[in-house]
Amino acid sequence: MTEPVIKVGIMQATTLQFNLSGSFRVDDTIVEGPQTACLNNGNIEWKNQSYNELIFLPTDKERCDFELTDVVIGVDFHWERKEVQRFRGALRLIIDGDKMIAINEIGVEDYLTCVISSEMNATASLELLKAHAVISRSWLLSQIEKREKEKKHTTPEFTETSDTRIKWYDREDHNLFDVCADDHCQRYQGITRASTPKVIEAIAATRGELLYSCNEICDARYSKCCGGAMEIFSTCWEEKDYPYLLAKRDAAVNDLPDLTKEAEAVQWIKTAPDAFCNTADELVLKQVLNYYDQETPDFYRWKVAYSQQELQQLLSDRAGIDIGEITEITAIERGPSARIKTLKISGTKGSFTLGKELEIRRSLSASHLFSSAFVVDAADKDRNGIPQRFIITGAGWGHGVGLCQIGAAMMGEKGYDYKAILQHYYPTSELKQAYL
């Protein structure tokens, strides 16, 4: 294998404004400076000419870059905002329906330098950065490998009846580029977040290293905070599991209770068991949490409260569900980290069952709940026994599958090297160098 060049979907719009710093080639023309492209009658219009697609190729890989305005980050999450972002590599504009998509074409190792700088802060330990370089590289190339194998087969991601919706969200949403630049895939903000010598060292030290299992590249998922227990793949995505994505306690000793049992799950979530990611150490948290992530003060254990009216409105707006006044919210099936796989919401007009993990989180919040590892307490019942308030107590931030970023940061601080960190979160996997 040689180092691949990948396509990263950055943003979509009907009009794109961008600035070329340095000389870029378009066919036989050299251009630089501020540019505007817009969609007009199904074509890309740029400099009074129409194109099916446009590619701007840098004449010098190290000295040329481009800047895009109004790039949305944290799409649909509570930290959603727009930024001006800068990228190296080529810029390709393509048409997708009534929008243009801006795609960055870049080598894997340069992409990783930007991902690690976007996902981590400058204070991160070298061992955490090395571990993250390996898993980001592995996840990316496993998705490309998976897509090539499954071109002729698509797995349904949506099942709906009159009273049930089971849906999951994965990278198969993308068919015009390899990965997107947001948290849906991997957070990638180009050279907007300045890389540090430590990030560059971590990428170079692990160049071409991938995790393998059964001669396939590992689908090395990761999330912000597992809440003390790692989840299995099938709780969040399609009905399959991997030997290296196991349910484990995020601690030196793996004594995880059976959190698929409701009583054990309630006890786990309503307490704060010891775990690598159970930390309030600001120096460690700053390794993983960028400035907008630090707007979230509670993530290992958290609470959200809704009135009856607020919850009805959320379910209507976010999930199109109208079952009258909500009487009960019940976890039907939990994964081994206590994350809810299927949830039943009962009301005066009937009931509705939701799944999987992210669909539940999307439906019960104006953005997303931090995770689906939660319990619901009904309070303030009226004379008819209908609750007027619902208190959601939850654990963790994200899907919880694979590496826990905050837990891995703490492991790095405790002296674990990157190979030990990888074995903790991806047991049975093998580390191999796929290219030099």
Protein Blocks (a to p, Z undefined) as FASTA:
>chain_A
ZZddddddfbdcfbdcdddedjddehjaccedjdddddeehiaceehiacfbdcdddfbl
klgccddehiaehihiakbccdddddedjdddddehjaccddddddfklmmmmmmmmmpc
fkbcfklmmmmmmmmmmmmmmmmmmmmmmmmpccdfbdcdfkbccddddfklpmkbfbdc
bfklcccehjmbacdfklmmmmmmmgoiacdeehiacdddddfbnohpacdfklmmccdd
dfklccddddfbdcbccfkbmklmmmmmmmccddfklccbfklmmmmmcfklmmpmblkb
ccddddfklmmmmmmmmnopaebjafbdcdfbdcfkopafbdcdddfkbccddddfklmm
mmmcfkbcfblcdcdddehiafkopafbdcdddededjhpajafklmmmmmmnopafklm
mmmmmghiacddfbZZ
